[in-house]
Amino acid sequence: MVYKRKLHWHMDVTVNGVRYREALNTSDRREALNLEKKRVGEILSGKRASKTGRDFARMAFRDARTAYLEEREAHVRPRTIQFEKERLKPLTAYFGLKPLGRFKAEDVSGYQRDRLKSVAARTVNMEVGVLRRLLKRAKIWTALAEDVRMLPERQKPIARVLNSDDKRLLFQTAASRPEWHVAYYAAVLAASTTARGVELKNLRWSDVDLFGKVMVISRSKTEAGERTIPLTQDALAAFSRLAERARGYGAFGGDHFVFPSCEHGRIDPSRPQKSWRTAWRNLVKESSRRAGRRAAEVALRSGLGLRGAKEAWKQAAAPFQGFRFHDLRHQAITELAEVGAPDATLMAVAGHLSRRMLEHYSHVRMGAKRDALDQLEGGLIAPQDAMQAPSHKQVQ
């Protein structure tokens, strides 16, 4: 089919399941028809190479996945590549040998329905987001875009924040066992600098200036996350202990990771630690038990009985239920907001903050101001029944 756009003719044909759309660069319809036939013949015979997008569209999904990732490596961060590899695994298992050029909106919606049976809507949307980039690369997403809808996601709650007593108990618990010390030092840094877990894991000793009392986040979730953060006394103490630990196994070089990989008891300072999840979960559970036990003992001494002690245990342990390592970042930002730090300071220290989170911390600041003002002495205005209306003579 040929069609006219403004003054020139264009062709729109499908050959072997692949759609070809391009300008024919002529204003004469008869010439456009001849050029269309010639172009189709060249495509069928393979004498004329198709455009890059069309070559990509001919690929099976699993082959397109490999080509896509190879192209992306030169333009994005390694963490982005890792993220997209993970998102592409279920997509590849589902679509396999299907050529990109034969994708329809129904294929995408079918994947969404099937995948939603086993994972959350947010995960499905992230996977479809990567699929969309592949289809854009194949120059066919525009034809599908109007008929593909992302799934509604459940609104994520604002992160948990501990009060001062619970925070103190958490860190006392973390410091109580040697096997938790790596998670303990990481937690101190997160709560003292607003650093994310991924930022700490990719921190090298060359990024830490103990004399200048700063650390540089050179690899983050986003470009806005790259920043220089002043170090508090707690953060300096944590780095000092980590430095002693690193010197102990001879891995204190500038290119060595602050939190090195440790597998099967072997430390590899050239690779970052993948996770401290097990230690973190265990120390949070222990913090919950300690808080509950302490509250139950107080309740029993107060004569509240077994039922009162059980209720006190539940209430005291509740703040630690599901408390994530990432919540320490929000703990630090909340404390900064409570002391009146402006938005510009919050963003400079914490890196990227969404508009929703900035609005949340604005409410935090107002709440802190209101709590402070409530401490002022009251009783400055007389009760209503002590106030008398002025008499007629007083008015005159």
N, C-alpha and C positions, 0 to 999 in steps of 0.2 A: 504494500500500500504506500502511496505517496501522498503527502499533504503539504499545503502551503502555509508558511509562517512568515508574516510580513511580506517581503518581496521575493523570498527564495523558497524552493521546494526541499522537502525532507523525506526520507524514507523510514518506514517502520515495518520490519518484516521479522518473522520467526523462522529460523533454519535449524532443524534437528533439536528442537526444544529450547534453543537459545534466541533471545530477542535482540535484534540489531536496530538501533535508531541512530541516524546521523544526517547531517546536512549534505545536500547534493550540490550546493553552490551554483544553482542555476535558477533563472526566473522563467524558463520555458518549460511547460508541462511535458511536451513530447520528449525533450531532451532528458527531463527528469526520469521518465519511464524507461528510457534506454539505459540511463546510468544505474537505475535500480536493478534491471535485469543483469547488467554487467557485474554489479557488485555481488549479487546473489551467486552468480556463476563462479566468481573468484573465491567466494567463501566455500562453496561446495567442492571446488577443485583444490583448495588449499594453496593456490598460487599467490594469494595476497594475504598476508598475516592480518588477523583481526586485531582490534585495539586491546590494550592490556586488560581493561575491564572485562571484555568479552572472553579473552583467554581464561581469566580467573573464573568467570561464570560457568565455563565448561567443566571445571574441576569437580570431582566428587568432594563431598564435604570434608572428609578426613584428609584429603590432599590439600584442599584449600586452607584448612586449619594450619597445616605445617607451613605453607607459603606465607600465610598471614602473620604468623608469629615470627618468622625469619625477617620479614619486612619491618615489623614493629620494633625489633630489638635495637635498631639504630636510632629510634626516635623517642623511646619511653624508658622509664626506670626499670631496673630488674624486678622490683616488687610488682610493678604493673604487669610485666610479663608473667610472673608467677601467679598473680591473681587471675589473669585471663586464661592461663593453662588450666587452672582448677575449674573455672566456669565452662570451659570448652569440653571437659571430659564427658559430662552427661549429654551434651549436645552431640558430640561425635558418636556416642553409643546409640543415640536415638536416630540420627539422620544418616550416619555411615557413608554409603556410596551414592547418596542422592546428589545430583549436580546442583550447584547453586542456582543456575539459570532456570531450573524447573520449580523453584520455591513459589508457593502461593501463601496468601494470608491464612488459609485454612491449615496449612502445615504448622505455622507458628502457633496458632490458637490450639491446635491439637497437642502440640508439645506442652503448652502451658497447662492444659487440663490434666495431662498425664503426669507431669512433673509435680503438680500441686498436691498430688496424693501422698507424696513422701517428704516434701520440704515446704518451708514457709514461702509466702508470696514474695517477700523481699528477695529471697534467693533466686526464685524464678525470674524476677524482673532483672536482676543482675546478669543472669545467663542470657536472657533475651537481648539485653543491652550489647553484649559481645556479639551475639548473632546479628544484630542490626549493623554493627560495624563491618562484619564480613559481607553482608548483602549490599552495603553501600560501596564497598570495594569492588563488588561485582556489577555495580551500576544498576541494580534492580530494586533497591529498597524503596525508591520513590513510588513505584507502582503498587507497593504493598502497604505503605505507611498509613494511609487513611483507614485501612481495615484491620490494623493491628492495635490492640489496646493493652496497656500495661495493667497488671492486676492491682487492685486496691490493697494498700499495706496498712497494717495495724500501726497506729502512732506509737513511736518509741517513747517510753517514759524518760523524764529527766533523771540523770544518774543519781545514785544514792550518795549521801553525805553523812558522815558520822559526827556525833557531838564530841567535845573535847575529851570526855572520860572514855568513851568507846574507842576513840582514836588512840589514846594513850595505851589502853589495854591491848589493842591490835598490835602495836609496835613492840610492846613488852613481850607479848606472846611470840612474835616473829623472831625476837632476839634470843629466845630461851633455848633453842635447839640448834646445834651446828649445821644440821642438814637443811635448815631453812635459811641460812645466812645469805646465800645469793639472792633469794627472793626478798629477804629483809632489806638488804642494801638497795636493791632495785626499787622496792616500795618507798624507802626513804627518799630516793632521788625523784620518784614520780610525785610524791606528796610535797616536795620542796621546790620543784622546778616546773611542774605542769607537763613534764615530758610523757609522751605515749610509750607504751611497751615496745613497739617496733622501733621507736627512736632510740631507746636505751639499748636494745639488742644490737643495733647497728652502729653504736658509738665506739670509736677507736680512741686510743690514748692520745693521739695527735689532736683530737677534738677537745681535749680537756686541758685547761690552763690552771693549775692549782695555785700558781703565784699570782696570776691576774684575777683569779677567782671567777672564771667564766667557763662555760662549755658551749660548743658550737654544734647545733643540730644541722648536719649536712645532708641527712637523708631522712625524709619524713613522708607522711601520707600525701601531702600536696606541696607545691612550691612555696605556698604561704607558710608552711610549717618549718621551713629552713630559717633558723634564727639563732641569735646569740643570747644566752640566758645567764644572768649573774648567779653565783652560787652562794647559798646560805651556809651558816655554820654546820647545820646537819648534813647538807650535801657535801661540803668539804670533808667532813669526818667520814662519810660513807666512801667517798673516792679514796681517801687516805688508806682505809682498811682494804679496799679492793686493790690498791696499788701494792700494799704489803703482800697480799695474796698472790698478785701477778709476779712480783719479784721472786717469790718462793718457788715458782715453777718456771722461772726464766722467760717470762712472756710480757715484758713491760715496754716493748718497742712501740714506736709511734704508729705502725701499721697493725699492731695487734688489737684485737677487740677487748673492750673493757669487760664484757661478759662473753668469754670464749665458749666454744662448743666443748661439751664433755660427754663422750659416749663410751660406755663400758669402762669407765674409770680413766679414760685417756683424754687429756686436755689438748685441744687443737686451737691455739690462739689466732690462727689465720682464718678461722670460720666463726661466725657468731652463734651464740646459743639460740636454739630454736624456741625453747619454752621453759618456764618455771611453773607451769600450771599445777603440777601435782603438789609441789611444796606450798604454793599459794592456797590451794583448796584445803589442804590439811591444816595450815596455820589459821585460816579463817574459821574452820570448824572448831578448832581448839579454842579460839577466842570466844566463839559462841558458847561453848561449854563453860568456860571460865566465867563469863558474864552471867550466865544462868545460874551457875552454882553459887556465885557470890550473892546474887539477888535473893535466891531461895534461902540462904543462911540468914540474911537480914530479916526476911519475912518470918522465919521460924522464931528468931529471937524476939520479934515484935509481937508474938502470940497470934499470928494470922492463921496458924494451922497448916496442915498438909495441902489443902486446896489453895490457900492463899500463896503458899510457897511455890506450888506448881504454876500458878498464874504469873507470879513474879518472875519465875524462870523464863517463861515464854516471852514476856514483854522485854526482858533484858537481852535475850538471845536474838530477838527479831531483827535488830539493825544489821546483824552480820549475815542474815540469810540471803544468799545470792550476791553478796558483796564482791564485785569484780575488781581485778587489778586496775582496770581502766578507770574505775570510780575514783581512784586516788588522784587522777588528773583533775577531775571535777571538784574533788575535795580542796585541792590547792586553789583552783580558780574561784571557788565559792568564798574561801577565806580571804582572797585578795579583794573580791567584791565587797565583802562585809566591812573591810577597813577603808572602803571608799575609793578603790582604784578605778580610774575612768576607763571607758571602753578602749581607748587607744592603747593604754597600758596593758589591759587584759589581752588584746590581740597581739601586741608586741611580744609579750612573755609567752602566751599560750599558742601563738600561731593562728591558724584558721579557726574562726568561730562562726557558726551559722547565725543568721539573723534571729532565729528562734532562741538559740542559746544566749545571744546577747540580750534579748528581751528578758529572758529568765534571770540573768545576773543583774539586770536593772531592778527587777523586783526584789532580788536578794539584798541589793544595796538599800532600797527603800525600807525593807523589813528590818535591817540592821539599824538604820537611823531611828525607826519608830521604837525599837527596843531600847535604844540608848536614851531617847527622850522620855520614855516611860519611867526611867529611873529618877527623874527629877522629882523633887519634893512636891507633893500635892497639898490640897487644903487651902489654896489661895483664894478660892471664891466661896462665899457664904452659901450654906444650904438654902434651898428654895423657901422653906418655911420661915427662915430667919430674915428673909428680905421682905421689906414692907413697901407697898406702893406709896408714892408721895401723895400727901394730902392736897386738898384744893387750895389751901392757903399757901403751902410750900410752892405750888406751881405758880401762884400769883407772885 
